Amino acid sequence: MGKVQANVSIPADPEKVWSIISAPGTYDQWMTIHTKWKTDVPAAWETGVSADEVVTMLGMANTISWTATSVEPGSSLTISGTGMAGVKSTFSLSVASDGNGGTNATIDAEFEGSMVVGALGKAVEKDAQANLDASLEKLAGLVA
């Protein structure tokens, strides 16, 4: 299993940042692994809402069938999904006030399955870390 975490401080209020990360329709503007949606895009993630997304990592496209498993409006959401070859992914996105009018945004990601072990698992972690760091930087630029 691979696990990565990315964080960024954003000089914008948490509500503004939340409005972007909780709206899947914005992912093409900031989420670097996002390629396209294969199903209707939900207006916002709510517990039980599902959507199919094509993501690209390590130069390979994979369709993930996501379901929002937990949503705490204004603060956090978790989506879990399964892609090709049974690869399971969980992304947890959260925002919190930094106490100075800005936001600390975090993405935790986990990948598991028979394809995500050994050297390939390490490569997935490295690529995921780079992509999530870049995604949060793009998010910061989008809301600043």
URKA-V261057 format. One record per run of one state. SS is the DSSP state (H for helix, E for strand, L for the rest). FROM is the first residue (numbers start at 1). TO is the last residue. Records with the same first field share a line. If there is no record, write none. Layout:
SS: FROM-TO ; FROM-TO
//
This chain:
L: 1-1 ; 11-13 ; 22-23 ; 31-33 ; 38-49 ; 58-59 ; 73-75 ; 83-83 ; 87-87 ; 98-102 ; 113-117 ; 144-144
E: 2-10 ; 34-37 ; 50-57 ; 60-72 ; 76-82 ; 88-97 ; 103-112
H: 14-21 ; 24-30 ; 84-86 ; 118-143
//
